[in-house]
Amino acid sequence: MMNIQVLIPDKYAPSCRFRVLQYVEPLRTFGINLEVVELSRSRPARRLSLDAAADFDAVLLHRKLLNRFDYARLRRRARRLIYDFDDAVMFRDSNASRLGSRMREGKWERLVSGSDLVIAGNGYLADLAAEYNKKVTIIPTAINLDQFSAEPIRSGSVTIGWMGTASNFIYLSLIKDSLEALLRDHPEVTFKVVSDQIPDLAGLSVDSKLWSEADEISDLAGFDIGIMPIFDDPWARGKCAFKILQYFAAYLPVVCSSVGANRDVVEEGVNGYFATSPEEWRRRLEELLASAGERKVMGRAGRKVVEDRYSLDVMVPRLARVLSESGANVEK
């Protein structure tokens, strides 16, 4: 059995849930035990966790940017250090007035260059990491399709849906005017937002629901079209298109921005559409509104993308192989 300590910043964060926690049980069948530890903000408690790294075959640090002292402590104790990230964490997010941060970049560069292996969520992130480390591999964030039921039976009404955290509300500003005009001309259509907070989108009619893990799958199944607008900035380019993969898993066609990993998973006219202007957003959404048949065909095509390339069943053996090979030369 290979024992790996996994250090995470927040066990409730979506990235920890999908890139770490959902792998704990499946990896046991491959002889890999993950000991997940949430890094404490308390310095003494955090250092105890870092010191415990010496008891494991390898340490996987997920997403967290360590200061130089914590990094040095961990690096001295870890036999093998793996760094995993699924966002452009070296930048501030799209809500910031200035995305660049020399402090964040310095922490990230030190971690990446000092790790024995780097796991990136997509090609953009892998390319950034490859400037500082030759051992970089891509493991996309996976969907557990066992949690999704069969193709939902759609009702006569149509719901355009968006699911995500409140920090991403800023992207809805890209399409607010388009949605206002669309809903004005199509009063039978609902725009629904499922999030940890209620969005403030003055002038836009929104059916808001607070997110819960228990309702996540049924909420996705209640959409008819999924949307993912994002900016074309250094932070957003690092996103792993996970929102789109969730939509696909629920048999939904999508309309999204042509940015970053979105281009890797969406095939124009097959499982969704790209939109780059307010006019195009409205036109693409109206095309899908006009044809339930097109929505069904596209939704099924999107589902197949997840089944073939992004399901947990596909990704577990891939991650197991990467982790096993990373520890192959560890001295016992």
TAHU-V671444 format. One record per backbone hydrogen bond with DSSP energy under -1.0 kcal/mol. CO is the residue of the C=O (numbers start at 1). NH is the residue of the N-H. If there is no record, write none. Layout:
co: {CO,CO}
nh: {NH,NH}
This chain:
co: {2,3,3,4,5,6,7,8,10,13,14,15,16,16,17,20,21,23,25,27,27,28,31,33,35,37,42,43,44,45,46,47,48,50,51,52,53,58,59,60,61,62,67,68,69,70,71,72,73,74,80,81,81,82,83,84,85,87,88,93,99,101,102,103,104,105,106,107,108,109,110,117,118,119,120,122,123,124,125,126,129,129,134,135,137,143,143,144,145,158,159,159,160,161,162,165,166,168,169,170,171,172,175,176,177,178,179,180,181,182,186,190,191,192,193,194,195,201,207,209,215,216,217,218,220,225,226,228,233,235,236,241,242,243,244,245,246,247,248,253,254,255,256,257,259,260,261,261,262,267,267,271,272,273,277,278,279,280,281,282,283,284,285,286,291,292,293,294,295,296,297,298,299,300,301,302,303,304,305,306,306,310,311,312,315,316,317,318,319,320,321,322,323,325,327}
nh: {33,57,58,35,60,37,62,39,13,17,18,19,20,21,22,23,24,27,28,30,32,31,2,4,6,8,46,47,48,49,50,51,52,53,54,55,56,5,82,7,84,64,71,72,73,74,75,76,77,78,59,116,117,61,119,63,121,89,91,96,92,105,106,107,108,109,110,111,112,113,114,83,137,85,139,126,127,128,129,130,132,133,136,118,120,145,312,147,148,190,224,225,192,227,194,168,169,171,172,173,174,175,179,180,181,182,183,184,185,186,189,160,207,162,209,164,211,204,193,195,219,220,221,222,223,161,255,257,237,238,239,245,246,247,248,249,250,252,251,226,273,228,275,259,262,263,264,265,266,270,271,254,269,256,281,282,283,284,285,286,287,288,289,290,295,296,297,298,299,300,301,302,303,304,305,306,307,308,309,310,311,143,315,316,319,320,321,322,323,324,325,326,327,328,330}
